[in-house]
Amino acid sequence: MSAAWTLLRRDLGLLMPGGSGGGVLPLLFFLAVAMLYPFAVGPEPELLARTGGGVIWVAALLAAILPLEKLVTDDVEAGVFDQLHLRGVTEELAMAVRLIAHWLAFAPLLLIATLPAAALLGLGEETTQTVLLGLLAGTPGLAAVGLAVAALTASMRGGAALAGLMVIPLAVPILIFGAGALARPDPSALLLTAAISLGLCALAPLAAAAAIRAAREA
């Protein structure tokens, strides 16, 4: 437990805004999309209210992709995971802690930024609440997909660009059900979003750990 806590503090120091991971960039990107979208489609309130929730979801997905370049690659190149392995810290534990740190570094700020973004897009109170609940359920899955893909591409040349291309199709189910909750009065879409996220969070550390071991043995 002490090793996991130490790792979490280290990872948060790297990934949070102000750290070398540049955690503030996804937040700025997210807000920029919300501010520019009304200029692109026009200021018609009905159009913005009808499409704004989906725009927030797309912006959240793209914002989650931005930190992937620094998520695993730097530590792989520096041999951090090799040192942890020699000290008895499994790759699965290291990746599970990295997943928690990744989510904490971008998701809470993203949820807070959703409030001004919803106001800019003219979303109603009920729609804003649905968007917030959907992001709360879906962002762990986005973080899990991002971690697994970042680990898979960490040792590849041009891995950052490839990671972005791989994350988008893998995150489509979360986007479909999360944004689909805006069109349904029942909570089934949100529950499906949460279920997909939990499944991805369970699988991602295993896949990422296998990728780290494969890179070490290559």
N, C-alpha and C positions, 0 to 999 in steps of 0.2 A: 504493500500500500504506500509506503514512504517513497519507493522508487516511482510509482505512478504519479504521486503528488509532485515530486521534484520535476518529472518530465512535463507535467501539465503546466507548472509555473514557467518552465523554460520555453515551452512551445507558445504559451500565451504572450510571453515577452517578445517573441519573434514575430508573431502574427497579428497582434493587436495594433491599432493605429499608433504610429510612432516607432514601431519596431521595424526591423529590416524587411518584414514581409509586406509593408505598405498597405496595412489594413484599411486605411481611410480611402483608398482609391475606389473600391467597389461602391462605397457610400456616395461619393461624389458622382460617379457614373450613374448610379440609380437616380439621384436627384436631377441630374442633367437630362436624362431621358424624360422624366416627368415634366420638366420645365419646357423642353423643346417640342414635345408632342402636340400641344395645343397650337403652336405656331405652324406645324406641318399640316394639320387637318382642318384648322380653323377654330374659332372660339365658340362654335355652336354648342350650347350647354347639353342638349339632348344627346348629341353625338359623343361628346366627351364622357358623359355619364354612362352611356351604353358600352363604350369600348375601353374606358379608363382602367377598369379592373384587369382586363387582359393585358393591357400595356404594362401595368405594374408587375404582373407575373413574368412577362418576357424580360423586363428590365432586371428583375430579381435573378432570373436564370443567367443572363449575361453578366451581371455583377458577380455572381458566384464563380464564374469562370476566371475572372481577372487574377485572383491570388494563386492560381494553380502553378504558375511558373516557379514560385518560391516555396511551394508547399512541401515538396519532398526532395527536389533536385539538389539543392545546396547541401543538405545533410548527407545525401548519397555520395556526392563528390568529395565531401570532407571526411567521409568514413565514420560518421556519427553512429550509424546503425551497426557497423562492424564493432565499434567499441562497446555499444550497449549489449550486443550479442556475447562478447567476451566476458561481460560482467553479469551475465545471467538474465538479462532483460530480453524477453522474447520479442520477435518482430510483431506478433499479434498484439501484445500489450502496447508496444510503442505506437503502432498504427491506430489502436483504439483511443489512446490518449491524444494522438494528433488529430483524430476525427473530432473529439470533443473540443479541442482548442480551436480547430478551424471553424466549427459552428459558432462558438462563443465569440470569435474574432469578427465575424461578419453579420450573423443573423440578428442578434439583439439590436444592433445599430440600424439594420435594414428595417426591422419592425417599427422602430421609432420613426425612421424617415418615411415610412408609409403614410403617416398621418399628414405631414405637409404635402406629400405627393398626391394623396387623395383629395386634399383641398384644392390643389392646383388643377386637378382634373375634374373637379366638381362632383365627386362621388358623394352619395348620400350616406347617412349614418349606418344604415343597415348593410349597404354594400361594402363600406369601409370595414365594418366588423367582420364580414365574411372573408374579405381579402386578408385581414390580419390573422384570422383563424386558419385560413388556408396556408398562409406563409409559415405560421407557427408549426403546422403539421408537415409542410413540404420541405422547408429549408434543411432539416436534418438529412433527408434523402438527397437533396442537392449537394450537401457537404460530403455525404458518403460516396456518391458517384464521382465527385471531383477528386477525393482522396485516392480512390482506386485507380482512376485514370492517370492521375499525377504520378503514382508509383509505377504504373505500367510503362509510362513514357519517360521516366526520369533518366534512364541511361541511353535514350535515343537522341540522335542529332535532330534538332528541330522539334524536340518533344513538346515544347510549349504550344506551338501551333497545332500539332496533332492532337494534343489533349483537348483543346477547345473544340475541335471538330468531333471528337469522340464523345464528349460530355453531352452535347446537344441532343443527339438521337436517344441516348440512354436516359436523359431526363424528361423526354416527351411524355411518358405515362404520368409523372408527377404534374407536369404542366396541364395535361388534359383534364385530370380529375380536380386539380386545384382550381384552375380557372373555370372548369365546368360547374363548380359549386355556386358560381355567381348566377347561373341560369336555373338552379334547382332550389325549390323551397325546403326540401328535406336534407338532412345532414349526411346522406349516404356518400356523396362525393368527397366530403371532408374526411369521413371515416376511411374510405378507400385510400385517400392521399396519405393519411397517417399510417395505415397498414403497409403501404408500399415503402414509406420512409423507414419504418421499423425493420422491414425485411432487408432493405439496402444497408441500414446501419449495422445489422448483424453480419452481413456478408462482406461488406467493404474492408474491414480490417483483415479478414482472412485472405482476400484477394490481393490486397496491398502488401501484406506480409510475404505471400508467395512470390510476388513480383520483386520485392527487395532481395529475397534469398536467391532468386534466379539471376538477378543482376550481379550478386556477389560471386556466384559460381561461374558466371560467363567468362 
